[in-house]
């Protein structure tokens, strides 16, 4: 009996070792094949790209963004000054897309004021004595468009409200909350009355979760929101060092990168509730600083909000303006963000829809 047990154990151990070796060999082969496919994919992407960014050698502007860090909140803001980015755009004949025309270079300059806000040109002679705060990500900031082609610019032009652009590329509602915790915007705005607009896009859900991709790309330098107090406390890297190590290790895999693995794949009710709680807290901080309820959530065109999330926004009595089905837009030179015409059309619609006497909290437009 003992001999049988020993024989069985040896067979089991031998089988386990062979299985483990087979798994490791198969994994290594898959990693190698995935690495080759990734390189082919990257080369194809480079050859088919419609634009490439290049440095501008002008001494008057900076080519590399200079960032101001706030380690206590995990946020980055641009240092004051002008920044220049040039795009080399491939052109094709409108009558024959196969015929390539000479490349053209388009340069965009961003101007940042002493308070780390993007400068928005404004005709003071048309001012009505009210402010318009714009909060959000690159869609608020106006990535790849000129200072005079952003959403805040067109809204100020259409309404006479002086626009203040607090948008930062890559921001989420968590960043917006962190910014409001650290900055008393009331002290940075001259006008006594006005409105605040937070621009929603679908990817903000991934940024609030936060998704593994955003944590990996940011190296954990991301606002950590305490779910109990809905306040930002330090960075993700500081609060979740083990998870950060696991995420960084995961993205060393060619297989993971080839299949663009990202978690969460779907959002739970709890994550939707956390998202709304963060936006609601931002509204409360705005109300505390400015003394009014004129805080609006604008859903940007082509980014419909999930029905469950929309319902939670309504239950939280947040003012939601839904432009998700307003129109489809063309991308600007970077291929990812709306062009100036899209921002102009959203601003015109917003200026038309917002009543002169602001509605009570909880209305939906």
KOLZAMI-762505 format. One line per 10 residues: number of its first residue (from 0); for each residue x, y, z of C-alpha. Coordinates in steps of 0.02 Angstrom, whole numbers. Example, Ala and Ser with C-alpha at 12.3 -4.5 7.8 and 13.67 -1.06 7.14 Angstrom:
# KOLZAMI-762505
0) 615:-225:390  684:-53:357 .
# end
This chain:
# KOLZAMI-762505
0) 0:0:0  139:119:48  232:72:-110  77:112:-212  58:280:-126  242:321:-158  225:271:-341  66:373:-359  150:523:-277  298:513:-395 .
10) 182:503:-545  81:652:-479  237:755:-447  309:711:-617  145:757:-702  134:921:-606  312:969:-652  282:926:-836  122:1029:-834  212:1176:-755 .
20) 355:1165:-880  231:1153:-1024  137:1304:-959  297:1406:-942  358:1357:-1116  188:1396:-1192  181:1564:-1102  356:1610:-1162  310:1564:-1340  151:1667:-1330 .
30) 249:1812:-1255  373:1803:-1400  239:1794:-1533  142:1935:-1449  301:2041:-1445  325:2016:-1633  143:2060:-1668  157:2216:-1559  308:2277:-1658  218:2246:-1822 .
40) 65:2337:-1755  170:2486:-1698  259:2497:-1866  93:2490:-1960  22:2623:-1846  170:2738:-1877  161:2718:-2066  -26:2753:-2072  -31:2897:-1948  -105:3059:-2011 .
50) 7:3166:-1903  165:3166:-1801  214:3288:-1666  383:3372:-1675  480:3495:-1572  477:3679:-1614  648:3760:-1598  581:3935:-1563  665:4012:-1410  508:4111:-1369 .
60) 405:3960:-1316  437:3801:-1218  428:3633:-1309  413:3525:-1154  269:3552:-1034  329:3612:-864  219:3540:-728  184:3594:-549  157:3444:-434  44:3433:-283 .
70) 96:3272:-197  -36:3287:-60  -173:3274:-192  -91:3182:-336  -122:3318:-465  -15:3406:-594  -43:3580:-665  48:3678:-799  175:3808:-747  145:3983:-818 .
80) 209:4022:-992  183:3986:-1177  202:3809:-1244  216:3761:-1426  174:3596:-1512  192:3568:-1699  103:3433:-1799  165:3365:-1964  3:3322:-2053  -7:3204:-2201 .
90) -123:3269:-2336  -217:3173:-2470  -302:3232:-2627  -488:3254:-2592  -529:3177:-2761  -407:3034:-2746  -365:2980:-2570  -226:2869:-2635  -129:3021:-2699  -23:3096:-2561 .
100) 9:3283:-2560  158:3368:-2478  152:3366:-2288  108:3525:-2196  160:3583:-2024  32:3656:-1904  90:3739:-1742  -19:3763:-1588  31:3876:-1444  -44:3861:-1271 .
110) -33:4011:-1154  -43:3976:-966  -72:4116:-840  8:4141:-669  -129:4035:-587  -99:3884:-703  -256:3916:-805  -258:3914:-993  -276:4094:-1051  -439:4127:-1144 .
120) -444:4282:-1255  -594:4389:-1208  -667:4552:-1273  -692:4652:-1114  -801:4778:-1205  -935:4642:-1219  -923:4587:-1036  -1087:4570:-941  -1004:4562:-771  -1022:4374:-745 .
130) -901:4228:-743  -903:4057:-825  -791:3927:-742  -744:3778:-850  -689:3619:-761  -634:3456:-839  -502:3371:-946  -424:3402:-1118  -598:3432:-1192  -611:3582:-1076 .
140) -429:3632:-1093  -438:3622:-1283  -299:3502:-1328  -227:3534:-1503  -328:3692:-1537  -278:3874:-1519  -324:3982:-1369  -459:4062:-1477  -537:3895:-1528  -581:3818:-1359 .
150) -752:3789:-1283  -724:3924:-1150  -672:4049:-1284  -827:4025:-1392  -943:4028:-1241  -869:4192:-1182  -883:4264:-1356  -1066:4212:-1371  -1124:4266:-1197  -1011:4402:-1130 .
160) -974:4293:-977  -788:4303:-938  -721:4125:-959  -597:4044:-840  -520:3884:-906  -473:3766:-764  -466:3614:-878  -308:3506:-881  -271:3366:-1003  -294:3195:-925 .
170) -401:3259:-781  -547:3165:-706  -683:3218:-583  -562:3159:-447  -435:3287:-509  -572:3419:-517  -614:3381:-335  -430:3389:-285  -411:3556:-374  -561:3628:-283 .
180) -492:3565:-117  -327:3654:-147  -384:3813:-235  -513:3941:-179  -572:3991:-351  -678:4129:-274  -515:4222:-241  -460:4197:-421  -618:4263:-505  -662:4447:-513 .
190) -848:4435:-554  -974:4407:-413  -1099:4295:-504  -1095:4167:-643  -1091:3981:-682  -978:3828:-674  -974:3696:-811  -900:3522:-794  -883:3434:-963  -915:3246:-956 .
200) -843:3118:-1076  -858:2929:-1064  -675:2900:-1020  -700:2992:-855  -777:2830:-790  -612:2740:-815  -518:2884:-734  -626:2885:-579  -625:2694:-557  -473:2712:-583 .
210) -433:2587:-720  -271:2488:-724  -217:2579:-883  -233:2751:-804  -139:2696:-648  -2:2617:-752  19:2767:-867  21:2888:-721  137:2776:-619  14:2792:-477 .
220) 23:2981:-469  -165:2993:-462  -288:3069:-336  -340:2944:-203  -521:2979:-152  -575:2924:21  -746:2842:-12  -809:2884:162  -772:3070:162  -766:3096:-28 .
230) -606:3195:-10  -439:3172:-96  -304:3106:19  -133:3081:-59  -92:2980:-214  -142:2806:-271  41:2754:-262  51:2808:-80  -111:2724:-26  -103:2566:-134 .
240) 81:2521:-160  51:2333:-178  -86:2355:-309  26:2476:-403  167:2347:-408  47:2215:-473  -20:2333:-608  154:2383:-664  204:2201:-672  49:2156:-772 .
250) 90:2282:-910  263:2210:-935  176:2067:-1025  170:2073:-1216  9:1972:-1211  -76:2099:-1098  -19:2244:-1208  -64:2158:-1372  -242:2127:-1316  -252:2297:-1231 .
260) -307:2220:-1065  -384:2347:-948  -486:2331:-788  -624:2358:-744  -703:2295:-904  -877:2344:-842  -931:2468:-709  -1033:2419:-558  -1173:2517:-474  -1051:2554:-333 .
270) -928:2632:-455  -1066:2736:-534  -1118:2795:-361  -939:2842:-319  -927:2941:-482  -1086:3039:-442  -1031:3067:-262  -870:3148:-322  -960:3263:-444  -1089:3306:-309 .
280) -949:3349:-187  -874:3462:-321  -1041:3549:-339  -1050:3572:-150  -875:3647:-145  -921:3764:-287  -1080:3817:-194  -981:3845:-35  -854:3956:-124  -971:4052:-239 .
290) -1137:4051:-148  -1248:3991:-291  -1312:3828:-368  -1261:3866:-548  -1157:3709:-571  -1189:3613:-732  -1136:3444:-800  -1124:3453:-990  -1119:3285:-1081  -1009:3313:-1234 .
300) -1071:3259:-1407  -1040:3076:-1454  -1019:3021:-1273  -1187:2955:-1211  -1198:2930:-1024  -1252:2755:-964  -1436:2756:-914  -1399:2698:-737  -1269:2835:-712  -1385:2966:-784 .
310) -1522:2914:-663  -1401:2929:-517  -1356:3106:-574  -1540:3152:-573  -1566:3075:-401  -1420:3180:-337  -1510:3336:-403  -1367:3385:-518  -1401:3497:-667  -1368:3390:-822 .
320) -1365:3458:-1000  -1360:3313:-1122  -1276:3350:-1290  -1223:3171:-1322  -1332:3159:-1479  -1308:3338:-1536  -1187:3299:-1679  -1035:3197:-1727  -873:3293:-1735  -709:3292:-1830 .
330) -546:3266:-1738  -410:3396:-1738  -228:3370:-1786  -191:3246:-1648  -329:3129:-1707  -409:3114:-1535  -488:3279:-1485  -626:3387:-1562  -581:3526:-1681  -625:3708:-1653 .
340) -787:3695:-1750  -853:3564:-1629  -815:3675:-1480  -898:3822:-1568  -1057:3724:-1599  -1066:3661:-1419  -1037:3838:-1352  -1174:3911:-1464  -1298:3779:-1407  -1250:3803:-1225 .
350) -1267:3992:-1238  -1440:3968:-1314  -1500:3838:-1188  -1442:3915:-1026  -1579:4032:-966  -1538:4207:-903  -1615:4166:-734  -1534:4003:-684  -1652:3857:-642  -1659:3775:-473 .
360) -1541:3631:-436  -1590:3464:-508  -1661:3523:-674  -1616:3429:-832  -1600:3507:-1003 .
# end
